[in-house]
Amino acid sequence: MREINTENIIQAVRDMCIEANYGLSGDMKAALDKAAETDSSELGRSILCQLQKNLKIAGEDQIPICQDTGMAVVFVELGQDVHITGGGLEDAINEGVRRGYVEGYLRKSVVGDPIERVNTKDNTPAVIHYFVVPGDRLKITIAPKGFGSENMSRVFMLKPADGVEGIKNAVITAVKDAGPNACPPMVVGVGIGGTFEKCALLAKKALTRNIEQHSDKPHVRELEEEILKQINESNIGPGGLGGSTTAFAVNIETYATHIAGLPVGVNICCHVNRHAVREL
């Protein structure tokens, strides 16, 4: 049994909250740089260049790349041979989020109750998803999620007879309905299968996958490529002002489902698609 103290978890989560909000991951930056050179629209290329400048300023001045520093979404892969010491795991994660958002001067956007809507003033609590896995490691992924794009996400409860074409139509419908509101170019996370809540979780998790990596299932990879092509032919473009770069990637995750259902979750993320990973 391997022990991990909560102070190490708090520090890691704190640092990841700041890291994810201050700069793009390597795969996202590479996609942005390429699109700035290749987009079919002069206006689109101009907008993408402005995003590059914004990224450069944020890096030099160590300030957030977007004013909406999101609600902290946390994926926890907890090895079954790990023992957490010094306190509770969930308390440690939330303390890390609190320190990251307060000490990193990140915008606090969380209200403690969805109806009374009083700001918690430290961006807690986080939304935490736990997965117990083999081994003695603790892997934490922080994905701050802004709500301009989050509000554009959808769940479609399709019939099995809708098939692949139904899946394509669902994703394209969600993207077209989102239009400029999701701050394109976007990354589109898609979850197929499971149940109502499972497909949404799959779609959210899909956003944390490196956009240079496709699904290892050939038929899913083909679907990712087909949907991305259709999205980029929509001419929504950077900032919603036209162009050939509406999305950088479509990441699809699948799961087993019931014979009577075909759930499809679509979780859209803006051009920053923030996430950071640590393994303890």
Secondary structure, 3 states (H helix, E strand, C coil): CEEEEHHHHHHHHHHHHHHHHHCCCHHHHHHHHHHHHHCCCHHHHHHHHHHHHHHHHHHHHCCCCCCCCCEEEEEEEEECCEEEECCCHHHHHHHHHHHHHHHCCCCCCCECCCCCCCECCCCCCCEEEEEEECCCCEEEEEEEECHHHHCCCEEEEECHHHHHHHHHHHHHHHHHHHHHHHCCCEEEEEEEEECHHHHHHHHHHHCCCCCCCCCCCHHHHHHHHHHHHHHHCCCCCHHHCCCCCCEEEEEEEEEEECCCCEEEEEEEECCCCCCEEEEC
